Amino acid sequence: MLFLRREEGQGLVEYALVLVLVAVVIIAILTLLGPQIGNVFSKITSGLG
């Protein structure tokens, strides 16, 4: 029983690390592409108006 608890805890830590890595990658992409995405939406809204 003790070994199962350790493995479950280890699995949760691995999932948490993967989620943190995905979050960091998404933040980096949005930081790099944010201004370009903003420009696209500005052109779309100005075209509609």
BALOBA-1460 file (C-alpha; in Angstrom, 3 decimals):
// residues 49
<rec num="1" residu="m" x="0.000" y="0.000" z="0.000"/>
<rec num="2" residu="l" x="2.814" y="2.418" z="0.732"/>
<rec num="3" residu="f" x="4.284" y="1.903" z="-2.712"/>
<rec num="4" residu="l" x="0.989" y="2.680" z="-4.423"/>
<rec num="5" residu="r" x="0.650" y="5.964" z="-2.590"/>
<rec num="6" residu="r" x="4.145" y="7.005" z="-3.620"/>
<rec num="7" residu="e" x="3.456" y="6.161" z="-7.255"/>
<rec num="8" residu="e" x="0.177" y="8.096" z="-7.247"/>
<rec num="9" residu="g" x="1.919" y="11.104" z="-5.759"/>
<rec num="10" residu="q" x="4.688" y="10.823" z="-8.295"/>
<rec num="11" residu="g" x="2.141" y="10.675" z="-11.115"/>
<rec num="12" residu="l" x="0.438" y="13.814" z="-9.845"/>
<rec num="13" residu="v" x="3.764" y="15.633" z="-9.704"/>
<rec num="14" residu="e" x="4.535" y="14.579" z="-13.265"/>
<rec num="15" residu="y" x="1.156" y="15.836" z="-14.477"/>
<rec num="16" residu="a" x="1.732" y="19.114" z="-12.647"/>
<rec num="17" residu="l" x="5.149" y="19.521" z="-14.267"/>
<rec num="18" residu="v" x="3.696" y="18.867" z="-17.718"/>
<rec num="19" residu="l" x="0.953" y="21.438" z="-17.095"/>
<rec num="20" residu="v" x="3.524" y="23.998" z="-15.955"/>
<rec num="21" residu="l" x="5.625" y="23.343" z="-19.045"/>
<rec num="22" residu="v" x="2.605" y="23.750" z="-21.321"/>
<rec num="23" residu="a" x="1.657" y="26.979" z="-19.546"/>
<rec num="24" residu="v" x="5.176" y="28.378" z="-19.961"/>
<rec num="25" residu="v" x="5.180" y="27.524" z="-23.673"/>
<rec num="26" residu="i" x="1.774" y="29.160" z="-24.179"/>
<rec num="27" residu="i" x="2.875" y="32.297" z="-22.329"/>
<rec num="28" residu="a" x="6.046" y="32.487" z="-24.431"/>
<rec num="29" residu="i" x="4.088" y="32.105" z="-27.672"/>
<rec num="30" residu="l" x="1.566" y="34.746" z="-26.658"/>
<rec num="31" residu="t" x="4.359" y="37.102" z="-25.638"/>
<rec num="32" residu="l" x="6.071" y="36.726" z="-28.989"/>
<rec num="33" residu="l" x="2.965" y="36.720" z="-31.180"/>
<rec num="34" residu="g" x="0.720" y="38.951" z="-29.068"/>
<rec num="35" residu="p" x="1.326" y="42.203" z="-30.953"/>
<rec num="36" residu="q" x="0.804" y="40.506" z="-34.314"/>
<rec num="37" residu="i" x="-2.450" y="38.939" z="-33.157"/>
<rec num="38" residu="g" x="-3.573" y="42.316" z="-31.833"/>
<rec num="39" residu="n" x="-2.861" y="43.902" z="-35.207"/>
<rec num="40" residu="v" x="-4.954" y="41.280" z="-36.976"/>
<rec num="41" residu="f" x="-7.924" y="41.930" z="-34.701"/>
<rec num="42" residu="s" x="-7.495" y="45.690" z="-35.107"/>
<rec num="43" residu="k" x="-7.590" y="45.340" z="-38.892"/>
<rec num="44" residu="i" x="-10.690" y="43.180" z="-38.661"/>
<rec num="45" residu="t" x="-12.532" y="45.632" z="-36.412"/>
<rec num="46" residu="s" x="-11.532" y="48.628" z="-38.527"/>
<rec num="47" residu="g" x="-12.711" y="46.780" z="-41.631"/>
<rec num="48" residu="l" x="-16.097" y="46.136" z="-40.066"/>
<rec num="49" residu="g" x="-16.525" y="49.734" z="-38.972"/>
